[in-house]
Amino acid sequence: MNIDSLAKNWWALALRGVAAIIFGVLAFVLPGVTLAALILLFGGYALVEGVLNLIAAVRGRGDDQPWWALLLEGLVSIAAGIAAFVVPGLTALAMLYMIAAWAIVTGVLEIVAAVRLRRRITGEAWLALNGVLSIAFGVLTMLVPGAGALSLVWLIGAYGIIFGALLLGLSFRLRRWRAEAAVEIARAA
């Protein structure tokens, strides 16, 4: 998208900015609602990831490499996703423990997959690093679940407010630039 198009539609950026700021403020004012929405988003993500892992495992059955790790990771992800939707009344604390356990299990399985892949491809260290990060996230969330939930909501809220303010600033700069460009064109004519 070029600058002329952005300047012409500066108001759309302004609306996006206002929406992001409202979302950010609501995350601070209503952290429970924000956390509930995050739990549902996690459930959707875990289901999709689990199904995709199952597909990859089934497709990889005939290969020389063991496919059980992908199958197990897929089943764990699907179970976590279903639990997020079937039992929405779970407390945020219990859900955080489930997310933490999911992160640890999938992290271990990613490290196992990376070790097995190292003989076949280069760059498998990225998968292992992802596994280590998943395990670290899970352990930290288990150690401080309350702080983890609240700080996650606050972080998202702060991001929304900052992102929105930056979009608003950009939209007004584009509006001013467009007005100045129109004056320049009028002077040249």
C-alpha positions in Angstrom: 0.0 0.0 0.0 1.5 3.4 -0.9 1.4 6.5 1.1 -1.3 8.2 -1.1 -3.6 5.3 -0.4 -2.8 5.4 3.3 -3.3 9.2 3.5 -6.6 8.9 1.6 -7.9 6.3 4.1 -6.3 7.9 7.2 -9.7 7.6 9.0 -9.6 3.8 8.8 -6.3 3.8 10.6 -7.8 6.2 13.2 -10.7 3.8 13.8 -8.3 0.9 14.2 -6.4 2.9 16.7 -9.5 3.8 18.7 -10.6 0.2 18.6 -7.2 -1.0 19.9 -7.2 1.6 22.7 -10.7 0.6 23.7 -9.7 -3.1 23.8 -6.6 -2.2 25.8 -8.6 -0.2 28.4 -11.2 -3.0 28.6 -8.4 -5.5 29.3 -7.3 -3.5 32.3 -10.9 -2.7 33.5 -12.3 -6.2 32.9 -9.4 -8.6 33.2 -11.6 -11.6 33.9 -13.5 -11.2 30.6 -10.3 -10.8 28.7 -8.9 -13.9 30.3 -12.0 -15.8 29.4 -11.7 -14.8 25.8 -8.0 -15.8 25.8 -9.0 -19.2 27.2 -11.4 -19.7 24.3 -8.8 -18.5 21.8 -6.4 -21.0 23.3 -9.0 -23.7 23.0 -9.4 -23.0 19.3 -5.7 -22.8 18.7 -5.0 -26.1 20.5 -7.7 -27.9 18.5 -6.4 -26.6 15.2 -2.8 -27.5 16.1 -3.8 -30.9 17.4 -5.7 -31.8 14.2 -2.8 -30.6 12.0 -0.4 -32.7 14.1 -2.7 -35.7 13.7 -2.8 -35.2 9.9 1.0 -35.0 9.8 1.3 -38.1 11.9 -1.1 -40.1 9.8 0.6 -38.9 6.6 4.1 -39.8 8.0 3.2 -43.3 9.1 5.0 -45.0 6.2 8.2 -42.9 6.6 11.3 -44.3 8.3 10.9 -41.8 11.1 8.6 -42.6 14.0 5.4 -40.6 13.9 4.2 -41.4 17.4 5.5 -38.1 18.9 3.4 -36.0 16.5 0.4 -38.3 17.2 0.8 -37.9 20.9 1.3 -34.1 20.6 -1.8 -33.9 18.5 -3.9 -35.9 21.0 -2.7 -33.8 23.9 -3.5 -30.5 22.0 -6.9 -31.7 21.1 -7.7 -32.8 24.7 -6.6 -29.4 25.9 -8.7 -27.6 23.3 -11.8 -29.7 24.0 -11.4 -29.1 27.8 -11.3 -25.3 27.2 -14.6 -25.4 25.4 -16.5 -28.2 27.2 -15.7 -26.9 30.7 -15.8 -23.1 30.3 -16.6 -22.7 34.0 -13.1 -23.9 34.9 -11.3 -21.3 36.9 -8.6 -19.3 35.3 -6.1 -20.9 37.7 -7.0 -24.4 36.6 -6.9 -23.4 33.0 -3.5 -21.9 33.4 -2.3 -25.2 34.9 -3.7 -27.0 32.0 -2.0 -24.6 29.5 1.2 -25.0 31.5 1.0 -28.8 31.4 0.3 -28.6 27.7 3.3 -26.4 27.1 5.6 -28.7 29.0 4.3 -31.9 27.2 4.5 -30.4 23.8 7.9 -28.9 24.6 9.3 -32.3 25.5 7.8 -33.8 22.4 9.3 -31.1 20.2 12.7 -31.7 21.7 12.3 -35.4 21.0 11.3 -34.7 17.4 14.3 -32.3 17.0 16.7 -35.0 18.2 15.3 -37.5 15.8 15.3 -35.0 12.9 19.0 -34.0 13.4 20.1 -36.9 11.3 17.9 -35.8 8.4 17.9 -32.0 8.2 19.7 -29.0 9.3 18.1 -26.3 11.4 16.4 -28.7 13.7 17.8 -26.7 16.6 15.0 -24.2 16.1 12.5 -26.9 16.9 14.5 -27.9 20.0 14.7 -24.2 21.1 11.0 -24.0 20.6 10.6 -27.0 22.9 12.9 -25.5 25.6 10.9 -22.2 25.5 7.6 -24.2 25.7 8.9 -26.0 28.8 10.2 -22.8 30.4 6.8 -21.1 29.8 5.0 -24.1 31.3 7.2 -24.3 34.4 7.0 -20.5 35.0 3.3 -20.5 34.6 3.0 -23.3 37.2 5.2 -21.6 39.6 3.3 -18.2 39.5 -0.1 -18.9 37.9 -1.9 -15.9 39.4 0.7 -13.5 38.4 1.0 -15.1 35.0 -2.7 -14.7 34.2 -2.9 -11.1 35.4 0.3 -10.1 33.8 -0.7 -11.7 30.5 -3.9 -9.7 30.5 -2.1 -6.5 31.4 0.5 -7.1 28.8 -2.1 -7.5 26.1 -4.0 -4.5 27.4 -0.8 -2.3 27.3 0.0 -3.6 23.8 -3.5 -2.6 22.7 -3.3 0.9 24.1 0.2 1.5 22.7 -0.6 0.0 19.4 -3.8 2.1 19.2 -2.0 5.3 20.1 0.6 4.7 17.5 -2.0 4.1 14.8 -3.9 7.3 15.9 -0.7 9.3 15.7 0.1 7.9 12.2 -3.4 8.5 11.0 -3.3 12.2 12.0 0.2 12.6 10.5 -1.2 11.1 7.2 -4.2 13.4 7.3 -1.9 16.4 7.8 0.4 15.2 5.0 -2.5 14.8 2.7 -3.8 18.3 3.5 -0.3 19.8 2.9 0.0 17.9 -0.3 -3.3 19.3 -1.5 -2.2 22.9 -0.7 1.1 22.2 -2.7 -0.9 21.0 -5.7 -3.2 24.0 -5.5 -0.2 26.4 -5.4 1.4 24.7 -8.3 -1.8 25.0 -10.4 
